[in-house]
């Protein structure tokens, strides 16, 4: 409660933010402590874990980085903060800063549009090129039954999920022993959308056939002009149906002009990959097909709701062309985890122009 009140003071009284901000993070929540310990457990080697003085110093530096540079505890390691000076750390755009700044862009209506998966679908329907339905409660049983009768391979996405969590794939709806049981289980977790599983092109399926492997690219629209920035390629792993890094997937940086993957792959546990660990497909140096078509689509998408300046577009390539997976109004800049080049200056300059 104290922490939340202090955050409100910072957000609403910017002139005292420099004085108050350090106090916010001195009030450690139970959840915050758990995240701190989890990050240390994930990224610190066994020898250093045995050294209590090292761990004590490390925790102090991680907490300082969180409130001074607004990075998460995992980002402290993923962005190599141990090796950076002040200028280097400031060059990164942390996830806490993203939520605080980009989270306030646009309007209430546009943020709601992109938060609601079905509203997004209805607004951008022609770019999805597949049918989607929304399921809320028992009253939607007939709608659900009709949908699975006409679609064999489907994906179910819970509204409460993020980073690939709460996603379920049904490969063959005709083989379901109890469609009613599936429906009851689905609605027990709250509102969701049901959509066709995308039949991606063979070229991108080679990396990991079980998931739809996608490109995330951010459009920034300011004063009627749209720039496309910081694309990265996402691949599933271990037979998962999702490619999200937060669910174990692998990401790699893509050159925005050429579509060439210009970095090794990496997951959010800090592991690096030159080739995909499941398929053996080389990651760095691969040229993503039909890249100019992706750029043209992303620019066109940005014109549909120009009032939302930042949108991260997840796009998949089928034999018929690129399609939309979804739009993210508060997109993360995960590319920084793989090329280790901070995007802070660029993003903050865009924010200045948006807020001018």
C-alpha positions as CSV (number, residue, x, y, z in Angstrom):
1,X,0.0,0.0,0.0
2,X,2.8,2.5,0.9
3,X,4.6,1.6,-2.3
4,X,1.5,2.2,-4.5
5,X,0.9,5.6,-2.8
6,X,4.4,6.7,-3.5
7,X,4.1,5.6,-7.1
8,X,1.0,7.8,-7.4
9,X,2.9,10.7,-6.0
10,X,5.7,10.2,-8.6
11,X,3.3,9.9,-11.5
12,X,1.2,12.9,-10.5
13,X,3.9,15.3,-9.1
14,X,6.9,15.0,-11.5
15,X,8.7,17.9,-9.8
16,X,9.4,15.8,-6.8
17,X,10.0,12.5,-8.6
18,X,13.8,12.6,-8.1
19,X,13.4,13.0,-4.4
20,X,10.7,10.3,-4.0
21,X,11.6,7.6,-6.5
22,X,14.4,6.0,-4.4
23,X,12.0,5.6,-1.4
24,X,9.5,3.6,-3.5
25,X,11.9,0.8,-4.0
26,X,13.1,0.7,-0.4
27,X,9.6,-0.7,0.4
28,X,10.1,-4.3,-0.8
29,X,7.0,-6.3,-1.5
30,X,6.9,-10.1,-1.1
31,X,6.4,-10.4,-4.8
32,X,9.4,-8.2,-5.5
33,X,11.6,-10.3,-3.2
34,X,10.5,-13.4,-5.0
35,X,11.4,-11.9,-8.4
36,X,14.8,-10.8,-7.1
37,X,15.6,-14.3,-5.8
38,X,14.3,-15.9,-9.0
39,X,16.6,-13.7,-11.2
40,X,19.6,-14.6,-9.0
41,X,18.7,-18.3,-9.2
42,X,18.4,-18.1,-13.0
43,X,21.4,-16.1,-13.9
44,X,24.1,-16.4,-11.2
45,X,26.5,-19.3,-11.4
46,X,26.9,-21.8,-8.5
47,X,30.2,-20.5,-7.2
48,X,28.9,-17.0,-6.8
49,X,25.8,-18.2,-5.1
50,X,27.9,-19.7,-2.4
51,X,29.4,-16.3,-1.6
52,X,27.1,-14.4,0.8
53,X,29.0,-11.1,0.5
54,X,28.8,-11.2,-3.3
55,X,25.1,-11.9,-3.2
56,X,24.5,-9.1,-0.8
57,X,26.3,-6.6,-3.0
58,X,24.6,-7.9,-6.1
59,X,21.1,-7.5,-4.5
60,X,22.0,-3.9,-3.6
61,X,23.1,-3.2,-7.2
62,X,20.0,-4.9,-8.7
63,X,17.7,-2.8,-6.5
64,X,19.5,0.4,-7.4
65,X,19.3,-0.4,-11.1
66,X,15.6,-1.1,-10.8
67,X,14.7,2.4,-9.4
68,X,17.5,4.4,-11.1
69,X,17.3,2.9,-14.6
70,X,13.8,1.3,-14.3
71,X,14.9,-2.2,-15.4
72,X,13.5,-5.4,-14.0
73,X,15.7,-7.8,-12.0
74,X,15.9,-10.2,-15.0
75,X,16.9,-7.3,-17.3
76,X,19.8,-6.5,-15.0
77,X,21.4,-9.7,-16.3
78,X,19.9,-9.8,-19.8
79,X,21.2,-6.3,-20.5
80,X,24.6,-7.0,-19.0
81,X,24.4,-4.3,-16.3
82,X,27.3,-5.8,-14.4
83,X,29.6,-4.7,-17.2
84,X,28.2,-1.2,-17.9
85,X,29.0,2.2,-16.7
86,X,26.3,4.9,-16.0
87,X,26.1,5.9,-19.7
88,X,25.8,2.4,-20.9
89,X,23.0,1.6,-18.4
90,X,21.1,4.8,-19.3
91,X,21.2,3.8,-22.9
92,X,18.8,0.9,-22.3
93,X,15.0,1.2,-22.2
94,X,13.9,-1.0,-19.3
95,X,10.5,-2.6,-18.9
96,X,9.5,-0.5,-15.9
97,X,10.2,2.7,-17.9
98,X,8.3,1.2,-20.8
99,X,5.2,0.6,-18.7
100,X,5.4,4.1,-17.1
101,X,5.9,6.0,-20.4
102,X,4.6,4.1,-23.4
103,X,1.8,2.9,-21.2
104,X,0.4,6.5,-21.1
105,X,0.5,7.1,-24.8
106,X,-2.6,7.0,-27.0
107,X,-6.1,7.4,-25.7
108,X,-8.3,5.4,-23.4
109,X,-10.2,4.1,-26.4
110,X,-7.1,3.0,-28.4
111,X,-5.6,1.3,-25.4
112,X,-8.8,-0.6,-24.8
113,X,-8.9,-1.5,-28.5
114,X,-5.5,-3.2,-28.3
115,X,-6.0,-4.7,-24.9
116,X,-9.2,-6.5,-26.0
117,X,-8.2,-9.2,-28.4
118,X,-11.6,-9.5,-30.1
119,X,-11.9,-5.7,-30.6
120,X,-8.4,-5.7,-32.2
121,X,-9.5,-8.6,-34.5
122,X,-12.7,-6.8,-35.5
123,X,-10.8,-3.5,-36.3
124,X,-8.1,-5.3,-38.3
125,X,-10.1,-8.3,-39.5
126,X,-9.0,-8.1,-43.1
127,X,-5.3,-8.4,-42.1
128,X,-5.9,-11.5,-39.9
129,X,-7.2,-13.6,-42.9
130,X,-8.8,-16.1,-40.5
131,X,-11.9,-16.4,-38.5
132,X,-12.0,-15.7,-34.7
133,X,-14.8,-15.9,-32.2
134,X,-15.0,-14.7,-28.6
135,X,-16.2,-17.0,-25.8
136,X,-17.4,-15.7,-22.4
137,X,-19.9,-18.0,-20.7
138,X,-22.4,-20.9,-21.0
139,X,-24.4,-18.9,-23.5
140,X,-21.7,-19.3,-26.1
141,X,-21.8,-23.1,-26.3
142,X,-23.6,-23.2,-29.6
143,X,-21.2,-20.6,-31.1
144,X,-18.2,-22.7,-29.9
145,X,-19.7,-26.0,-31.1
146,X,-20.4,-24.5,-34.6
147,X,-16.8,-23.1,-34.7
148,X,-15.1,-26.4,-33.9
149,X,-17.4,-28.3,-36.3
150,X,-16.0,-26.2,-39.1
151,X,-12.4,-25.7,-38.0
152,X,-10.1,-28.6,-37.3
153,X,-6.9,-27.0,-35.9
154,X,-7.5,-24.2,-33.4
155,X,-5.9,-22.0,-30.9
156,X,-7.6,-20.8,-27.6
157,X,-6.2,-17.7,-26.0
158,X,-7.3,-16.6,-22.6
159,X,-7.7,-12.8,-22.0
160,X,-5.9,-13.2,-18.7
161,X,-2.8,-14.6,-20.3
162,X,0.3,-12.8,-21.6
163,X,3.7,-13.8,-23.0
164,X,2.2,-16.9,-24.5
165,X,0.7,-18.1,-21.2
166,X,-2.9,-19.3,-21.2
167,X,-2.7,-20.4,-24.9
168,X,-3.9,-23.9,-25.8
169,X,-3.8,-25.6,-29.2
170,X,-6.3,-28.3,-30.3
171,X,-4.8,-30.0,-33.4
172,X,-7.8,-32.1,-34.3
173,X,-11.2,-30.9,-33.0
174,X,-12.8,-34.0,-34.6
175,X,-11.0,-36.3,-32.3
176,X,-12.2,-34.6,-29.1
177,X,-13.8,-37.1,-26.7
178,X,-15.8,-34.3,-25.0
179,X,-16.2,-31.0,-26.8
180,X,-18.5,-30.0,-23.9
181,X,-15.8,-30.8,-21.4
182,X,-13.3,-28.6,-23.3
183,X,-15.8,-25.8,-23.5
184,X,-16.5,-25.9,-19.7
185,X,-12.8,-25.9,-19.0
186,X,-12.2,-23.0,-21.3
187,X,-14.8,-20.7,-19.8
188,X,-13.8,-21.6,-16.3
189,X,-10.7,-19.5,-16.8
190,X,-12.7,-16.5,-18.1
191,X,-13.2,-14.8,-21.4
192,X,-11.1,-16.0,-24.3
193,X,-10.9,-16.0,-28.1
194,X,-10.8,-19.0,-30.4
195,X,-9.1,-18.8,-33.8
196,X,-7.7,-21.0,-36.5
197,X,-4.1,-22.2,-36.2
198,X,-2.1,-20.4,-38.9
199,X,-0.6,-22.5,-41.6
200,X,2.8,-20.8,-41.8
201,X,5.1,-21.0,-44.8
202,X,7.6,-23.9,-44.9
203,X,10.6,-21.6,-44.8
204,X,9.8,-20.2,-41.3
205,X,8.3,-23.5,-40.1
206,X,11.8,-25.1,-40.5
207,X,13.0,-23.4,-37.3
208,X,10.3,-25.0,-35.1
209,X,7.3,-26.6,-36.8
210,X,5.1,-26.9,-33.7
211,X,4.8,-23.1,-33.3
212,X,4.0,-20.2,-35.6
213,X,7.3,-18.4,-35.7
214,X,6.7,-14.7,-36.0
215,X,8.3,-11.2,-36.4
216,X,7.6,-8.4,-33.9
217,X,8.1,-5.0,-35.4
218,X,7.2,-1.7,-33.7
219,X,5.5,1.1,-35.6
220,X,5.8,4.7,-34.2
221,X,3.5,7.3,-35.6
222,X,4.2,10.9,-34.9
223,X,2.6,13.9,-36.7
224,X,1.3,11.6,-39.5
225,X,4.7,10.0,-40.1
226,X,5.3,6.3,-39.3
227,X,8.7,4.8,-38.6
228,X,9.3,1.1,-38.2
229,X,11.9,0.1,-35.5
230,X,13.6,-2.7,-33.7
231,X,12.2,-5.9,-35.3
232,X,13.1,-9.3,-34.0
233,X,12.2,-12.9,-34.9
234,X,10.6,-15.2,-32.5
235,X,10.8,-19.0,-32.5
236,X,9.1,-21.6,-30.4
237,X,11.1,-24.4,-28.7
238,X,10.6,-27.9,-27.3
239,X,7.4,-28.6,-29.1
240,X,5.5,-25.7,-27.6
241,X,2.8,-24.1,-29.7
242,X,3.9,-20.6,-28.9
243,X,7.0,-18.6,-29.8
244,X,7.0,-16.1,-26.9
245,X,10.3,-15.6,-25.1
246,X,8.4,-15.4,-21.8
247,X,7.3,-19.0,-22.4
248,X,10.7,-20.4,-23.3
249,X,10.9,-19.3,-26.9
250,X,14.0,-17.8,-28.7
251,X,14.3,-14.3,-30.1
252,X,16.9,-12.8,-32.5
253,X,17.4,-9.3,-33.9
254,X,16.5,-8.5,-37.5
255,X,17.9,-5.7,-39.6
256,X,14.9,-3.5,-40.4
257,X,16.1,-2.6,-43.9
258,X,17.0,-6.1,-45.2
259,X,15.2,-8.7,-43.1
260,X,18.5,-10.4,-42.3
261,X,18.8,-11.9,-38.8
262,X,21.9,-10.1,-37.4
263,X,22.3,-11.7,-33.9
264,X,22.4,-15.1,-32.3
265,X,19.2,-16.3,-30.7
266,X,18.6,-16.0,-27.0
267,X,15.9,-16.9,-24.5
268,X,14.8,-15.1,-21.4
269,X,17.0,-17.4,-19.3
270,X,20.0,-15.9,-20.9
271,X,21.0,-18.9,-23.1
272,X,22.5,-18.1,-26.5
273,X,22.0,-20.1,-29.7
274,X,23.7,-19.9,-33.1
275,X,21.4,-22.7,-34.4
276,X,18.0,-23.6,-33.2
277,X,18.5,-26.3,-30.5
278,X,15.6,-28.5,-31.7
279,X,15.8,-28.2,-35.5
280,X,19.5,-27.3,-36.0
281,X,18.5,-24.5,-38.3
282,X,21.1,-21.7,-38.3
283,X,19.7,-18.5,-36.9
284,X,22.2,-15.7,-37.5
285,X,22.5,-14.7,-41.1
286,X,19.1,-16.1,-42.2
287,X,17.1,-13.8,-44.5
288,X,13.4,-13.6,-43.7
289,X,11.4,-14.1,-46.9
290,X,9.2,-11.4,-48.4
291,X,10.5,-8.7,-46.0
292,X,9.5,-5.7,-48.1
293,X,5.9,-7.0,-47.9
294,X,6.1,-7.2,-44.1
295,X,7.3,-3.6,-44.0
296,X,4.5,-2.4,-46.3
297,X,1.9,-4.3,-44.1
298,X,3.3,-2.8,-40.9
299,X,3.1,0.7,-42.3
300,X,-0.5,0.1,-43.5
301,X,-1.5,-1.3,-40.1
302,X,-0.2,1.9,-38.4
303,X,-2.5,4.0,-40.4
304,X,-5.7,2.3,-39.2
305,X,-5.4,3.7,-35.6
306,X,-2.8,6.5,-35.9
307,X,-4.0,7.8,-32.5
308,X,-2.0,5.0,-30.9
309,X,1.6,6.1,-31.5
310,X,3.4,2.9,-30.4
311,X,2.2,-0.5,-31.6
312,X,4.2,-3.7,-31.6
313,X,2.9,-5.9,-34.5
314,X,3.2,-9.7,-34.4
315,X,3.2,-10.9,-38.0
316,X,3.3,-14.5,-39.4
317,X,4.1,-15.5,-43.0
318,X,1.8,-17.9,-44.8
319,X,2.1,-19.0,-48.5
320,X,-0.4,-16.3,-49.3
321,X,1.6,-13.5,-47.5
322,X,2.0,-11.9,-44.1
323,X,-0.9,-12.0,-41.6
324,X,-1.5,-10.3,-38.2
325,X,-1.3,-12.3,-35.0
326,X,-2.0,-9.3,-32.8
327,X,-1.1,-5.7,-32.1
328,X,0.5,-4.8,-28.8
329,X,-0.1,-1.2,-27.7
330,X,2.6,-1.4,-24.9
331,X,5.2,-3.5,-26.8
332,X,8.3,-4.6,-25.0
333,X,11.7,-3.9,-26.6
334,X,13.1,-7.4,-26.2
335,X,15.5,-6.9,-29.1
336,X,17.9,-5.3,-26.5
337,X,18.3,-8.7,-25.0
338,X,20.0,-10.1,-28.1
339,X,21.9,-7.3,-29.8
340,X,22.8,-5.7,-26.4
341,X,22.3,-2.2,-27.9
342,X,20.1,0.1,-25.9
343,X,17.2,1.8,-27.6
344,X,16.6,4.3,-24.8
345,X,17.7,7.4,-26.6
346,X,15.6,6.6,-29.7
347,X,12.4,5.7,-27.8
348,X,12.7,8.7,-25.4
349,X,13.1,11.1,-28.4
350,X,9.9,9.7,-29.9
351,X,8.1,10.1,-26.6
352,X,9.3,13.8,-26.4
353,X,7.8,14.4,-29.9
354,X,4.5,12.6,-29.0
355,X,4.1,14.5,-25.7
356,X,5.2,17.9,-27.2
